[in-house]
Structure formats: structure tokens, C-alpha cells
């Protein structure tokens, strides 16, 4: 079966996109074959089953992430399986890092079964058979790490069984980095982002694979700090001290962590708040909110302070970028 390579039409950088497909335009009777063939070419050989009366409704975007691949996958209820026969006939020598962002799943492997919830990470070896079942609508971000890269950059320990990783600071940071890259918001160089992803996977996996002394690399610490800030931007009490406390470091050490980024932690917090506020101010969906309400939502104590720092940062007032509408309340 010939699988079309659909060019990106969204906000991603063109150089990131490898391919994008959806089964919605495929005849329902052909969707399973289409999905299996696409995955064989783009990701990994597997078999698929759908238990929905609508058939398989799934979409996948594959992106470059330095020397890695990132797949963003959405779908309705379905099951994928990499059988022993698939492992033999369609070899793949990688470690997959699967982040389930929406839905729930079960992961069967030769040693048992894992229950996976939204926010969980699963690391598994594509040389070993597995079954991934999704009983609800799902969204997944999946990193394909070649085995030699995993052994060199993450941990040399053999992944004899899948690892279900919790929601600690490193896991949340990895989720933030992958989500930003999939949405086209990743501002880092691809090589830097790849290094951050591998450092975070190392931080998560190495202690579970025989290296309990592993400490987070500098890029991991920075990613964890940024992820914590992103989750608490609307908290007016967010500060350098709060971020340092969350990471278990001193404020001086936090400043050293941010040094490679060229900004201080406090400046990063302010820049992120201003950027998020600017996005909402320019979005017609938020035109019912006043400038004061948007400023307050993103942690600014007063509209006057927000207007002053906004003008200093962007060269115009908050009101000047608001969409024109007769029914928009004034702020």
C-alpha cells in the first residue's frame, strides 16, 4: 500500500516535519491496513485493531528532533501490538519513550501488565514484543531513540522490561519540552533540545537501570526549572526563591543553572508572563477579558505595572494589540 506523505500546514517549522497522516480521509475498510503500513515506514512494524463502531480514527505527525524522532499520535479506542513475529520480520533496534498526555492505556509485555494514566511515561525496547491498548480517546508523544544513542547518552543498562515512570520534576520537564517541540513552540536549537531530552531520559532511567548515583545534567536542571515556572506562571507568588525551593537548590545555584540561557530566573519568569499575556491580548477568543483581567491572570499585581513592563518589552501598549471588535470591553 502506498502511504501519502502529507506536508505540514500548521505552525511547525518546516524543517521539523517528516510526515503527517490521518485515517479520516481513508475508506473505513482500509484504515487498519493504511495505519499499519504507515507505521511500518515511519515508526515501527506493528499490528492494529479497532473496537470502535466508527473504525480507526487516528492521526500521526512525525518530527525531527536533532538525531531523534518525535511522533505525536492521536486516536480513538484501539490496540496496537508488536508481536514476536513482527519483531523478527520487521526488526527495530530502538528504545521508545512514550508519554501519554490524554486518555488511559494498558501495556502488556512478556513480564506482566502496566496501567498507564495521562501524564505517565513508559520506556520500552522495540526488540521485545508488547501490546498497547487504549480503551478511550488518546494522545501520545513518542520519542524514538536508537539503541546505540540510548546506551551512549542515557544509560548502558539493558532495558529487559518496560519502565513505568512517575510524575516527578524530570518527567514533567520532559513533557514540557516534548509538548513545546510538537506544537512548534520549541525555541532551542534542535541539537540543544535533543541533548536536553536525552539528559532528562538519563535522569529518569539510569537510577532504575543500575546507576542510582546519577545526578541531573545542567540541561535537565534548566528544563525542570522552566517546566516548574510554566506550570505556576499564574501564581502571583512565583519567585526565584520558590523555584529554587521546588528544585531543592539555593537561589545562587539556580542562577548558575540559568546562566547558559543568558537570562536570570527572575527575567525568565517575567518574559514568560509577558509572552503569555501578549498571546491572549491578541487572541479574539479572549477579547471579552479586560487588560486588567489578563494581567492578573498571569501573575501581575497591578495593571499599571503590567502596562509599563509590557511597553518596555514590546514597544507598544497592551491595548494596541487587542483585536478590534465593537463588543470588546475596554480595559
N, C-alpha and C positions, 0 to 999 in steps of 0.2 A: 504494500500500500504506500502511495506517495503522500508524505506529510508536508503540508504547506508551511513555509517559514513566514510568519506574519510580522511585518515590520512594526516597531513601536510607534504608537500615536499619542502617547501620554507624556508626562513630564520628565521621563527619564532622560539621561544623557544618552545620545545615540550610540556612543562607543561602549556602553554597558550592555546593551541588549544583544543577546544571541538569537533568541527566538521567542515567539509568543503565539499560543494557540488556544482555542476554545472548542468544546464539543457542541456548543449550541447550534452552530450552523451545519452540523453533520446530521445526516439521517439517523434517527434513534437506533435503528437496527445496526448501524455501523459504528456507533460511538465507542464501544468497548475495543473493537479492533483498532480503531483510529488512535485511542488513548494508549493502548499497549505499544503500538508501533512508534508513536511519538516518543514515549518514554524510553523505548529501546535505543532510539537515535540520540536523544538529548540528555538522558539521565542514567537510567539503569533498566535492564530487562526484567519484566515482571508480568504477572497476570492480574486481571482486574475483574471484579464482579460488582454489579449494582443491584440493590434491592429496592430502589425507588420506582414507583409506577411511572415516573417521568423519564426513566432511564438515567444514564450517567450524564450529569451536568457538571462539567469540570473545566477549569482553565489553568494554564501554567505559563509563567514567564521565566525564562532563563536569562540570567545576567552574568557578566564577567565581574569578578571581584579580585582584581590582580590575577594571580595564578589559580584562583579558586573559582568555583561556580556557585551561584546562589539561585535557587529556584523558589519562586513564590507560587504556591498551589492552592487553589480553592475548589470546593466541590460539595455536592450533596452527599447523602449517605452512600458509602461504597466500601469495598475491601480491595486492598492490593496485596499480592503475595509474591515473594521471591522464593520459588520452590528449589529444592536440591537440583532438579533438572535445569532450572533457569541458571543457577549458579555455575553449573557445568557447561551448558551450551552458550550462555551469554556472560562470560566472566567479567567481573568488575572489581578492581582492587582499590577500594576507597573506604574511608570512614565517613559516614553521613552524620551530620549534626542536625537533628530535626527539632524545630521549635514550633509547637502547636500554639497558635495565637487565638484561635476561635474553635469552639466545639470540644469534643472529648474523643478518646480513642482507646483501643486495646492493642497491645503489641505482643504477639505470640512469638516465641523463639524456642529453640531446642531445649532450653533450660527452664522454661516456665512462661509466665504471662505478666505484663506490666499494665497498670491502669494509668493512662495519661490524661491529664487535665490541661485546660488552657493555661499557658504560662510555663508548662513543663518542657524540659529539654531531654531528648533521648539521643545517645551516641551509640551507633551500631556499625558492624562490619558487613560490607556488602558481599563478602565471600561466604557468608553464612546465611542460611535460609531464615526467613521471617514472614510474618503476616501482620499487616497493619490494617485494623478495622476502624471505620469511622461511622458510628451509628447516627450522627447528626451532621448538619452542615458544618463545614470545617474550613480553616485557613491554616496553612503551614508555610514556614520559611525553612528551607533545607539547604545546608552548606555541604558541598561535595569536596572533601579534602583527599587528594591522592594519598595512598598509604605511605609512600616514602616521605611526603611532606609532613604527615601526621607524626611519623616516627622521629623525624629530624627536629621539627619545630614545636611539637606538643609533648609527646612522651613516647619513649621506645617500648613501653609496656604493651603486651599483646591484648587486644580487646576480645577476650574469649567469650564474653557475654555482654549484652547491651547494658548501658549505664543510664539510669533514670536520675536526672539531676534536679535538685530543688530550685527554689526561687531566691537564692542569696544575691548579694550585690553583684557578683560576677555574672550570674545568669541574667539578671535584669539589665546589666550593661550590654551584654551580648545581644539581648533582644532589642535594645535601643539602637545599637549600631546596625544590625541587620534590617530593622524596620526603616531606618532612615535611608539606607542604601537602596532598598526595594522601592521606596517612594520617591527616589530621585533627590532626596534632601542631603545625601552624604556630601559634605564639603571637603573631605580629606582627599588627598591623592590616593588612587586605588591601591598602590603598594603599601602606603601607610595604613589604610583601612584593613587590608589583608593581614598585615602584621598585628594589628590590634585584635582582629578576630582570632588569629592563631594563639596569641598570648592569652586571651580570655579562655579559649578552649583548654589550653595548657593549665591555667589556674584551676579550672573546673575538673579536668580529667586526671591530671598527674597524681594528686593525693589518693584517688580511688584505684590507681593502677601501680601502686608500689612506691610512690615518691611523696611521702607525707610532708617533707620539708620544703616543698615548692612554695615560693613566695610570688605574689603577683608582680609581673613586669611593670615598668613605668607606664607603658601604654595602656595596660589593663587598669592600673590605678586611675589614670586620667579618664578612661572610658567609664569607670564606675562612678567617679565624681560627677561627670557630665550627666550620666543617667539619673543619679540622685537629684541633681539640680532640675532636670527636665520634669521629674515627677512632682516636684514641690515648688514650681515656679509661681503658682498662685498663692502660696503661703507668704503673707507679709513678713513673717518672722524668719524666712530663709536668709541665711547669712553664711559667711565664710566659716564661722565657728560651728554652725550647725552641720555643714557639710563635712568638716574635719572630724567632728564627733561621730557622724554616721560611718565614716571610713576608718575610724579608730586611729587617727593620726593627729599630730599637732597642726595648728594653723600655719606654722612656719614650714612644716613638711608639705602641707597641702599647696603652699605657694611654689615649692620646688617641683611638685607634680605638674603644676600648670605651666611651669617655665617654658617647656618646648612649644607650647601653643602660642606664646607671645603675648598673653594677657593674664592678668591676675584673676583669681577666683571671683572676686567681687565684680570685676569688669565683665567676666563671662556671664554672671548672673544678670547684670544689667542689660547686656547686649541681647541675651535670650529673651528677656521680658519685653524689651523694645521690639524685637523682631516678631514675637507672637502677637503683641498688641497691634503692630502695623498690619499684619496679615488680617486680623479681624476688622480693623478700621476700613480696609479696602475691600472687604468681602460683603457683597449685597445681602448675604444671609444674616449678617449681624447689624444691619443698618437700624434695626429697632432699638439697639442699645446706644446709650449716650457715651460720649468720650469718657466721662467720669466713671461710668459703669465698667467700661473696658479697662480703664487704668486700674480700677480697684481689683478687678478680676485677676490681673497679672501682678498683683502684689505692690502696687504703688500706693503710698499713704495718702497722697493728695493729687488732684487734677493739676494744680499749679506746678508741682514738682514734675509730674509726668510731662506736661506740655513743654517745660523748659528743657528737660533732658532729651525729649523727642526731637525738638527743634535743633538742638546741638548735634544730635546724631544724624538726622536725615535732611536738615536744611529747610524744613517747612513745618507747619503746624499740623497737629493731628486732624483738624477739621478739613484741611486742604486735600486730603486723600480720600475722604469719605465719598461713597457713590452718591450721585445726585438723584434725589427722589423727593417728591412733594410731601410724602407722608413720613419722611425720616425725622425723628425727634431731634431737636438741637441739643448739643452737648456743651 
